[in-house]
């Protein structure tokens, strides 16, 4: 990926570049340990808004795409958001163009990123995951694949990320198909994610990432019914950081593959806490909504 | 996009934002009826296009009410003017929740976090309807803000604009001084000023006559008002643009929260594909969760 090194030409000193903490992750040489959480930063839309300044000041050392599925999805009906004390519930529903639309429209644009690209995929069966991983993993623009396993397997009815057997079986199947780096995004909606992480590792996963959002809901003030169009969503933001720290500690004690830690990171101090808990990389999500350049700021604070 | 040049930029052209958020000093905060007009001095941002918006948060005291507000809040700008030290941005705010209460309380000398300009601006009448040479601006409540700067820019380009503004009652009105024109037709639901009733009553009369010939309609206000404007314009065959609002976490296309149902059955992200939309693009202006 050295040929994708950013051209930091303008020498703008206003935002120090976090080049002082390079890290190796599954064979990738990254400038610093801060990446984005899937679904929390759309580089294509952001480029429309911020233009080339986004590419010059790209805040993450690797970029994780929004989750793609085999077929296109329009997403959940609104309302999709609810602000909580120090957090946010979202119920977006994975809107995306589907595999074909992603490969045709989005991948060419994402291949211009100044950092390595990690593509997030989600299937509702092992067959769907296999098709996604084979198609995406075959593209040289893709440095790694993250598996979003927070959905039910339509055949077993079990949520893959909540069952060690399902997770281990899925990884064994996918490992036999591809040599591309596979990262498993773990759900926090279990008593302890460590057994699932261990099963994923034994199945052949190269890394795990955690935590995804916590299942949550809000009440509409006017009706007393569910506020969100899809009734339930996932909680993110500083409100969940303490849970992330505990779950990262638990997984770190159970597996030897690297961990991408995330959950409410808003500052370099928060990132340091997740690294101390056992993460090798730290992903920033909701904080980017408040500060689009949060990734760079947090990386800089981490090094200072 | 129009070829007409206004102060060096094409009228209706989207302006890119510098990447990231920046600290801007609040330079004034004035009472205006039931609202506040506050100004922030933007040291480095570009001149925005009317209809674009900013994400705003107070630098301190954000999160003061039980951990809220947490996210920044979206505001259209009502005016902008170069001043010593940067570009003065004017915003109209009504204190209705934790975010607007905190912003309404911002004192001169304190600082805001500002990201923007964001989103898609208003388009000139000639780009909405071939040959259209005039504009009708319809504003309701706090939604009059982006119409104030749009009227100035239209006027500067020699495009005549008629202004119709409506308010609920005396406590929920203000900001008229943002309009530097004398010919404003007013409506109020309580009858304290102008026509007793809705601002859309005034628009309806205008559309029924031949007043709207050669004009495009621009509206900003509560969802029910926007839907009424959309329906009236569709019936009259007059092009309209609506500056809309939806619950929004980021403002730059990252969160996918501000989904607006489109006429084709899909959703648009209002922050990047709006906030200004054409009437026929959307299924309804009555978006669940907005205007609550």
Interface residues (C-beta under 8 A of the other chain):
Chain A: X15 X39 X40 X41 X42 X44 X45 X46 X48 X49 X50 X51 X53 X54 X56 X57 X66 X74 X75 X76 X77 X78 X79 X80 X81 X82 X83 X84 X85 X86 X87 X88 X90 X92 X95 X221 X222 X227 X229 X237 X239 X286 X288 X289 X290 X291 X292 X293 X296
Chain B: X16 X17 X18 X19 X20 X21 X57 X63 X66 X67 X68 X69 X70 X71 X72 X113 X115 X118 X246 X247 X248 X249 X250 X252 X253 X254 X255 X256 X257 X258 X259 X260 X261 X265 X266 X267 X269 X272 X287 X288 X289 X292
